Amino acid sequence: AASGGGVQDAPPPELATRAFDVLGAEPLPTCDVLLASDVGYTEALAYGFARRAAEALARGNDVAVSDSTNLRWTEFLDEAGRLAEVAPR
């Protein structure tokens, strides 16, 4: 039975993942959303993820990050905010 054309008729969103070198020089792979966790595990990762988050934001992508360790979370937020020129939330 056909419905009235609501959300339930929409195809499910596509999900694809890509591995990339957070600390590398190559551009971030094309994405709609950059999703990362434990971004502050080390100082190098905190700054690397901050650079990648700013890169994604500059492209107009959404960015969602978390850090369960809270080891370098402040460094990540400060650097991401500085690079992206936005206030971290």
N, C-alpha and C positions, 0 to 999 in steps of 0.2 A: 504494500500500500504506500502510495506517495504521501509525503507529509507536506506541510506548507512552506518548505524551504528554510527551515530554521537552522540553528547551530548543529543540531544532530545530523544534518545532511552533509556537513562539511567533512572533507577527508581529514584524517588525523594528521597532526603536524609531523613533519619529518624531523628526525633526530639523527644527527651524524656527529661523530667525534673525530678529532684529529690530534695526534701527538705532535708536539713541537718543542724546541729547545727554548725554555724560558729565558735563559741567559745568552742565547745566540744572537747573532746580528741579522739573520734573515727576517724578512717581514712576517708579521703575524699572519697565519692562514686566514682566509676569508671566513667570516662568521657573522651570525646575527647576535649571539650572546657569548661572551667570554665568561666561563664558569670555572672557578678555581678554589681549592680549599688548602688549608694549612700553608697560607702564603707567607707566614712569618716564621717558618721553622728554622731558617738560618738568616743571617743578615743579607747574604747574597741573594737568596730567594725573595726576601722582602723587597729589596730594591729591584730585582728582576721582574717580579710580578707587578710592582708599581709602574715600571716602564711599559709593560705589556698592557696593563689596565688603561694607562693614559693613551697608548697607541689605539686601543679599541675604542675608547671614548672619542678620540679625534676623528675616527671613521664613522661615528654615529651609532656604534654598537652599544648594546646594553652590557653591563659588567656586574657580575655577582661573585663576591669573594667571601671567604670565611677563614678563621684561624682558630683552631681548637687549642693550640698550644699557648697562645698569647705571649710568645717569646719576643717577637719583633713586630707585633701588630701596630704599635705607635709609629715605628719607622716606616712601615708600609703605608699607613694612612697619610703621614706627613709628606712622604715622597710622591705618592699618587696624587695628592691634592696639589702639590707644587707643580708637578709635571702637567697635570690636566687643568690647572688653574681653577679648581672647583673645591668647595668645602666638602670634606669627606662626610658620609652619613653612616 
